[in-house]
Every structure is written in structure tokens, then in C-alpha cells.
Amino acid sequence: MTVQKPNMQTAGMTSSSHRKPGEDRLEIDFFFDCTCVWAYLAFEQLKRFADEMKLRLVLRPVVVSEVFAVVNPAVGWGLPPVKDAYYEKDLMVWADYLDLPLVAPAKAQIDARDAMLACAGAVRWGRATEFATALFQAAWTQGRDISDADTLSQLWQDVGLPSGVLAETLAWPDVAEDLRANNRELMERGGFGVPTYFLGDEMFFGNDSFPLLQEEVFAALRSAGYAL
């Protein structure tokens, strides 16, 4: 199914040249788990938008199954077949609409806590965006199992992280605490799943709320005196 894509100018995505170098940037916190295909779609949109509008993107990896266990245990009950079939179709339409590659069928990834631990470690190494991108692409454009130790090691090396420290990173208590802290903060701020974005205190949940986040960014920039 082909859906007409929005004109980026009429959708509000104007040239970043309207913003002067060195000016304060708006900050977006993005809570995600790479086992979620909707987080993949949201992440790719958010990267483009943050680059275009010169926003500061703060990546906050979480383990969504641990969040669900506290605030949304009904997720474990599964979906009725009719709803599951609709979501599968909807997912492919979204990928086509956003012009993003997506393996078909996009099979659910199993819980991959080590992958998200590695993501938290990559934040400390200053390679969060690169590593999260590699994980999302491996899971959702290549159909690879990101819970697999060999896959994780290869992706870690592919983004330029030192291979010899992955095992130490996964075992480092401070990295585990970073991940737990992200889980706690997401829930304390009213979150219940992924993808979740925060612009200040305003929370937006889900891939389909991304246009609402964009509008909130535009409103904040206009109120600060930027021409859009």
C-alpha cells in the first residue's frame, strides 16, 4: 500500500538555518528499548528531526519488560488475533509512509536486557546514537536476534567501540544502575512503555504521537522568538 508522504515544509520541518550556531538547544529525552519495532520507527524520525532543528537528543535506554511488570502487566496477556493482524498491517503501512526499511514479517524480538545494558554502556562511551542505530537496524531491517551474544559483540565493534570492554561493560554495576535509573525515571514521570519522548515536562507516547511532539517543538521555538 502506498501512502502519499507529507511535504516537509508544510509539515513544519523548515531549514535549520533559521537558528544561529551556539544558541541554546531544546532537549528531548527519548526512552526506548530496541526490541520494540515502534521505537525503531520513532527513533529514525527523531534523529532526522533533531538534526534538522538542531535539538539535543538525550537517549535513555530502558528494559521495557521491567517497566511493564510494574505499571502495565496486562501487556503479557497478548493481543486477540484480529487486533494482532491489524497491527501487523499497520506497521508495514507506517514503514512505507516513513520510507524506512523493515524486515517482513517484523517478528517480535525476545527480551534483550544485555543489549539494553550495552546501550547504557554506549552512552558512557559517547556512542549512544551509533550503537542504538546499529541495534535497531539489526533487529528491524535485518531480522537478527539482538539478544545473541555474538551479534551484540559484532555490533559493538561495528560502531567503533573497543571489543575488549563489552563483557566488562555488561558486568559493570554502574551501567546496570544507569539502566535501572532510566526505568525508574520513566515511570516516575508518568511513562508506561516505549517509545516515550519528553520535551520538558510534556510527555508523548508512541510512534503515532511524533507529529504532536513536533508541534510542541515548533511552538516552543516560536515562543522563544525563532522564525519558522
C-alpha positions, 0 to 999 in steps of 0.5 A: 500500500502506498501512502502519499508522504507529507511535504516537509515544509508544510509539515513544519520541518523548515531549514535549520538555518533559521537558528544561529550556531551556539544558541541554546538547544531544546532537549528531548529525552527519548526512552526506548528499548530496541526490541520494540519495532515502534521505537525503531520507527520513532527513533529514525524520525527523531534523529532526522528531526533533531538534526534538522532543528538542531535539538539535543537528543538525550537517549535513555535506554530502558528494559521495557519488560521491567517497566511493564511488570510494574505499571502495565502487566496486562501487556503479557496477556497478548493481543486477540488475533484480529487486533494482532493482524491489524497491527501487523498491517499497520506497521508495514503501512507506517514503514512505507509512509516513513520510507524506512526499511523493515524486515517482513514479517517484523517478528517480535524480538525476545527480551534483550536486557544485555543489549539494553545494558550495552546501550547504557554502556554506549552512552558512557562511551559517547556512542549512544546514537551509533550503537542504538542505530546499529541495534535497531537496524539489526533487529528491524531491517535485518531480522537478527536476534539482538539478544545473541551474544555474538551479534551484540559483540559484532555490533559493538565493534561495528560502531567503533567501540573497543571489543575488549570492554563489552563483557566488562561493560555488561558486568559493570554495576554502574551501567546496570544502575544507569539502566535501572535509573532510566526505568525508574525515571520513566515511570516516575514521570508518568511513562508506561512503555516505549517509545516515550519522548519528553520535551520538558515536562510534556510527555508523548507516547508512541510512534503515532504521537511524533507529529504532536511532539513536533508541534510542541517543538515548533511552538516552543521555538516560536515562543522563544522568538525563532522564525519558522 
